[in-house]
Amino acid sequence: MRPGPCGCLQGAPPVRARIVIVNWRRPDLTLRAAHSVEGQLRAGDRLVLVDNGSGDQSVSRIRADGFDVLELAENRGFGPGVNAGARGMDEDALVLLNNDAVAGPGFLEEILAPMEAPGGSRIGATTGRIQLSGRWVEADGVGRGALVAHDGTRWVRTDHGGEILLNSTGNLVDASGNGSDRDWLSPADGADPPSEVFGLCGGACAIRRTAWAEVGPLREDLFMYYEDTELSWRLREAGWDIRYAPRARTTHDHAASSGTTSPMFITVNARNRILVAVLHGPMRMIVLAVGRTVIRAVRGPDRRPVVRGLREALGLLPAFLRERRQSAARARPGA
């Protein structure tokens, strides 16, 4: 952990931040992310690097570069890693930065700015502008390693020409409970979308400490993916606003730490889509989430990992439905 240098603003003191970056077997990426934000720290800010039980040379490499590391005994997923880094937080906001991302100039100040602005007291979280690294061209065919846009177009990286594309300007949830990045693969030179957005993207965001304390930390039973969507649901249900901060810019090596085509990624996404819908969505959303996954399990190209995710979700369904009923009971007046 490193305290920030004096960088106080005129007038009211700035929101103090704890920045958490979680590493798992990619110390090269984690150090790049840490250095990108280290010089932006202000008085009262802290940078916390968490090693999620890598079991390799990660900790020694990061410490050799001059950073302290909170070392966890095992990899229990993204949520537990973040929660460990946030434990005991007395700063005003928790800032999350993916270890495979690079913070642009002024990122820290801009991600906190909406909370510091007049009238920002009910802003519980902000989400930044995440740009994909490299340049991209539309693929003629299937395209090896292609990323698929919301409209079905496929994009591949190129060494010549191409476009700069966005990764996220916040998170959305559709009628079947599918969480997605707003502006996924949109041109980076397009107009910024509205500041109001359903959810935060955990790759570059800030959560107000009082909101974090009220709704609770990231869920630790999802392992990875959909934790930010689930937290966004809880913030919304508690009456907190979530805002997009367009000048809080980062560049992201998409899924550099896990890979979006890996069986693990597909399984966990299929499972967590259903479980988060069960916790927070209307009954129609739950039915559509299960139905969509069943169709993918029968007819999709990745049937085996989808079937595994569906089976895991159905096995956990009774417990999650029970939690949903208990949350609804607590929310009723007089409960």
C-alpha positions in Angstrom: 0.0 0.0 0.0 1.3 3.4 -0.9 0.0 6.8 0.3 -0.4 9.4 -2.3 1.6 12.6 -2.6 0.0 15.9 -1.7 -2.4 16.9 -4.5 -5.1 18.7 -2.7 -7.7 20.7 -4.6 -8.8 24.2 -3.7 -11.9 24.4 -1.5 -13.5 21.3 -0.3 -11.1 18.3 0.2 -11.3 15.8 -2.6 -12.8 12.4 -2.2 -10.1 10.1 -0.8 -9.8 6.8 -2.7 -8.6 3.3 -2.1 -7.6 1.8 -5.5 -7.6 -2.0 -5.6 -6.0 -4.0 -8.3 -6.2 -7.8 -8.2 -3.5 -10.0 -9.7 -3.6 -13.6 -10.7 -0.5 -14.9 -12.4 0.0 -11.8 -14.5 2.5 -9.6 -12.6 3.5 -8.0 -15.8 0.0 -6.7 -16.4 -0.6 -5.8 -12.8 2.6 -3.7 -12.6 1.6 -1.9 -15.8 -1.8 -1.1 -14.3 -0.3 0.0 -11.0 2.3 2.3 -12.6 -0.5 3.9 -14.7 -2.4 5.1 -11.7 0.4 5.4 -9.1 1.3 8.9 -10.2 -2.3 10.1 -9.9 -2.6 9.4 -6.2 -3.4 12.4 -4.0 -3.1 13.0 -0.3 -5.1 10.4 1.5 -5.3 7.9 -1.4 -4.0 4.4 -1.1 -3.1 1.9 -3.8 -3.6 -1.8 -2.7 -2.4 -4.7 -4.8 -3.9 -8.1 -4.0 -2.4 -11.3 -5.2 -5.2 -13.9 -5.5 -3.2 -17.0 -4.5 -1.2 -17.1 -7.7 1.3 -19.6 -6.4 4.0 -18.4 -8.8 6.6 -15.6 -8.8 3.9 -12.9 -8.9 4.4 -11.6 -5.3 8.1 -11.5 -5.5 8.1 -9.7 -8.9 5.6 -7.1 -7.7 7.5 -6.5 -4.4 10.8 -6.2 -6.4 9.1 -3.3 -8.2 8.6 -1.5 -4.9 4.9 -2.3 -4.2 3.5 -3.9 -1.1 1.2 -6.9 -1.9 -1.7 -8.3 0.1 -1.1 -12.0 -0.4 -4.1 -14.4 -0.3 -3.5 -18.1 0.3 -5.8 -19.3 -2.6 -7.6 -18.0 -5.6 -11.3 -17.7 -4.6 -12.2 -15.4 -7.4 -12.4 -11.8 -8.3 -14.9 -10.8 -5.6 -13.0 -12.2 -2.6 -9.8 -10.5 -4.0 -11.5 -7.1 -4.2 -13.2 -7.5 -0.8 -9.8 -8.4 0.8 -8.3 -5.3 -0.7 -11.2 -3.1 0.5 -11.3 -4.5 4.1 -11.0 -1.9 6.8 -11.4 0.9 4.2 -11.7 4.4 5.7 -11.2 6.2 2.5 -14.3 7.9 0.9 -14.5 5.6 -2.2 -13.3 2.3 -3.5 -11.8 2.5 -7.0 -11.4 -0.8 -9.0 -9.0 -1.1 -11.9 -8.6 -4.3 -13.9 -5.0 -5.6 -13.8 -5.1 -5.9 -17.6 -6.1 -2.2 -18.0 -4.1 1.0 -18.2 -5.4 4.2 -16.6 -5.3 7.3 -18.8 -4.2 10.7 -17.6 -6.5 12.1 -14.9 -8.4 8.8 -14.6 -8.5 8.9 -10.8 -9.7 12.5 -10.5 -12.3 12.0 -13.2 -13.8 8.7 -11.9 -14.4 10.5 -8.6 -15.5 13.9 -10.0 -19.3 13.1 -10.1 -19.3 12.2 -6.4 -17.5 15.5 -5.6 -19.8 17.6 -7.7 -22.7 19.6 -6.1 -25.7 17.4 -5.9 -23.7 14.2 -6.1 -24.5 12.9 -2.7 -26.8 10.1 -4.0 -24.3 8.9 -6.6 -23.3 5.6 -5.2 -20.9 4.6 -8.0 -19.4 5.8 -11.2 -18.2 3.8 -14.2 -15.4 4.9 -16.6 -14.8 4.9 -20.3 -13.0 1.7 -21.3 -11.4 1.5 -24.7 -10.0 -1.7 -26.2 -6.3 -1.8 -26.8 -5.1 -1.9 -30.4 -6.9 -1.3 -33.6 -9.7 -3.4 -35.1 -11.2 -4.2 -38.5 -14.5 -5.9 -39.3 -13.9 -9.6 -40.2 -15.0 -10.9 -43.6 -15.8 -14.4 -42.2 -15.8 -16.0 -38.8 -12.4 -14.6 -38.0 -10.1 -16.3 -35.6 -10.2 -14.6 -32.2 -13.0 -12.3 -33.4 -15.0 -10.2 -31.0 -18.8 -10.1 -31.7 -20.6 -6.8 -31.5 -24.2 -6.4 -30.3 -25.3 -6.2 -33.9 -23.6 -9.5 -34.8 -20.6 -7.9 -36.7 -17.2 -9.5 -35.9 -14.0 -7.6 -35.3 -10.4 -8.8 -35.3 -7.2 -6.9 -34.3 -5.0 -5.6 -37.1 -1.5 -4.2 -37.4 -2.5 -1.9 -40.3 -5.2 0.8 -40.2 -8.4 -0.2 -38.5 -10.5 1.6 -35.9 -10.2 2.2 -32.2 -13.2 0.6 -30.4 -14.9 0.9 -27.1 -15.1 -1.9 -24.5 -17.6 -0.3 -22.1 -19.3 2.9 -21.0 -21.2 1.0 -18.2 -23.2 -2.1 -17.9 -26.7 -2.9 -19.2 -29.1 -5.8 -18.5 -31.5 -7.1 -21.1 -34.9 -8.9 -20.7 -33.3 -12.3 -20.3 -30.9 -11.2 -17.6 -27.9 -11.0 -19.9 -25.4 -8.4 -18.7 -23.5 -6.6 -21.4 -21.2 -3.6 -21.8 -22.8 -0.5 -23.2 -21.2 0.7 -26.4 -19.4 -2.7 -26.8 -17.3 -2.4 -30.0 -18.6 1.0 -30.9 -16.2 3.5 -32.5 -14.2 5.3 -29.9 -14.6 8.7 -31.7 -18.5 8.6 -31.5 -20.6 10.8 -29.2 -20.6 10.0 -25.5 -23.8 8.3 -24.3 -25.9 9.6 -21.4 -24.4 9.8 -18.0 -27.2 7.7 -16.5 -26.5 4.0 -16.9 -27.9 0.9 -15.2 -24.7 -0.5 -13.8 -21.0 -0.1 -13.3 -18.2 -2.1 -15.1 -15.9 -3.5 -12.5 -12.9 -3.0 -14.7 -12.8 0.7 -14.1 -15.2 2.1 -11.5 -15.6 3.8 -8.2 -18.0 3.0 -5.3 -18.8 5.4 -2.5 -17.8 3.9 0.8 -21.1 4.6 2.5 -22.9 2.9 -0.4 -20.5 0.0 -0.2 -21.1 -0.3 3.6 -24.9 -0.1 3.1 -25.4 -2.7 0.4 -22.4 -5.0 1.2 -19.3 -6.0 -0.7 -19.0 -8.0 -3.9 -20.6 -11.5 -3.7 -18.0 -14.1 -3.2 -19.9 -17.1 -4.5 -19.9 -16.1 -8.1 -16.1 -16.6 -8.4 -15.8 -14.2 -11.4 -18.1 -12.4 -13.9 -21.5 -10.7 -13.0 -20.2 -9.5 -9.6 -20.4 -5.9 -10.9 -23.9 -6.5 -12.4 -25.1 -8.0 -9.1 -23.6 -5.1 -7.1 -25.3 -2.6 -9.5 -28.7 -4.3 -8.8 -28.2 -3.9 -5.1 -27.1 -0.2 -5.4 -30.2 0.5 -7.5 -32.5 -1.3 -5.1 -31.1 0.8 -2.2 -31.8 4.0 -4.0 -28.2 4.9 -5.1 -27.5 6.4 -8.6 -24.8 5.1 -10.9 -23.2 7.6 -13.4 -20.9 7.3 -16.4 -17.7 9.4 -16.2 -16.7 9.9 -19.8 -13.3 11.5 -19.0 -12.2 8.7 -16.7 -10.5 6.8 -19.5 -8.7 3.5 -19.5 -7.4 1.1 -22.2 -8.1 -2.6 -21.7 -6.6 -5.8 -23.1 -9.9 -7.6 -23.2 -9.9 -10.8 -21.2 -6.1 -11.0 -21.2 -6.2 -12.7 -17.9 -8.9 -15.3 -18.6 -10.0 -15.5 -22.3 -13.6 -15.2 -23.4 -13.6 -18.5 -25.4 -12.3 -20.6 -22.5 -14.7 -23.3 -21.2 -14.4 -21.7 -17.7 -15.5 -18.3 -19.0 -18.5 -19.8 -20.8 -19.5 -22.0 -17.9 -19.3 -19.2 -15.3 -21.2 -16.7 -17.5 -24.0 -19.1 -18.2 -24.3 -20.0 -14.5 -24.1 -16.5 -13.1 -26.5 -14.9 -15.6 -29.2 -17.2 -14.2 -28.3 -16.8 -10.6 -28.2 -13.0 -10.7 -31.5 -12.9 -12.5 -32.9 -15.1 -9.8 -31.7 -12.8 -7.0 -32.9 -9.5 -8.6 -34.9 -9.8 -11.8 -38.7 -10.1 -12.3 -40.1 -13.6 -12.8 -40.2 -13.1 -16.6 -36.5 -12.4 -16.6 -35.7 -15.6 -14.7 -37.7 -17.7 -17.1 -36.1 -16.1 -20.1 -32.6 -16.5 -18.6 -33.1 -20.2 -18.0 -34.8 -20.7 -21.4 -32.0 -18.9 -23.3 -29.4 -21.0 -21.6 -31.3 -24.2 -22.3 -31.4 -23.3 -26.0 -27.7 -22.6 -26.0 -27.1 -25.9 -24.3 -29.0 -27.8 -27.0 -28.1 -25.8 -30.1 -25.2 -23.6 -29.4 -21.6 -24.0 -30.5 -20.3 -24.4 -26.9 -22.8 -26.9 -25.6 -20.6 -28.7 -23.1 -19.6 -25.7 -20.9 -23.1 -24.2 -21.2 -24.6 -27.4 -20.0 -22.2 -27.4 -17.1 -23.1 -23.8 -16.2 -26.8 -24.6 -16.5 -26.4 -27.7 -14.2 -24.5 -25.6 -11.6 -27.2 -22.9 -11.7 -30.1 -25.3 -11.3 -28.3 -26.9 -8.4 -27.9 -23.6 -6.6 -31.4 -22.4 -7.5 -33.2 -23.4 -4.3 -30.6 -21.5 -2.1 -30.8 -18.4 -4.4 -34.6 -18.4 -4.4 -34.6 -18.6 -0.6 -32.2 -15.6 -0.5 -34.5 -13.7 -2.8 -37.5 -14.3 -0.5 -35.5 -13.3 2.5 -34.3 -10.1 0.9 -37.9 -9.2 -0.1 -39.1 -9.8 3.4 -36.5 -7.5 4.8 -37.4 -4.8 2.3 -41.1 -4.8 3.4 -42.1 -2.0 5.8 -42.1 -3.3 9.3 -40.0 -6.3 8.5 
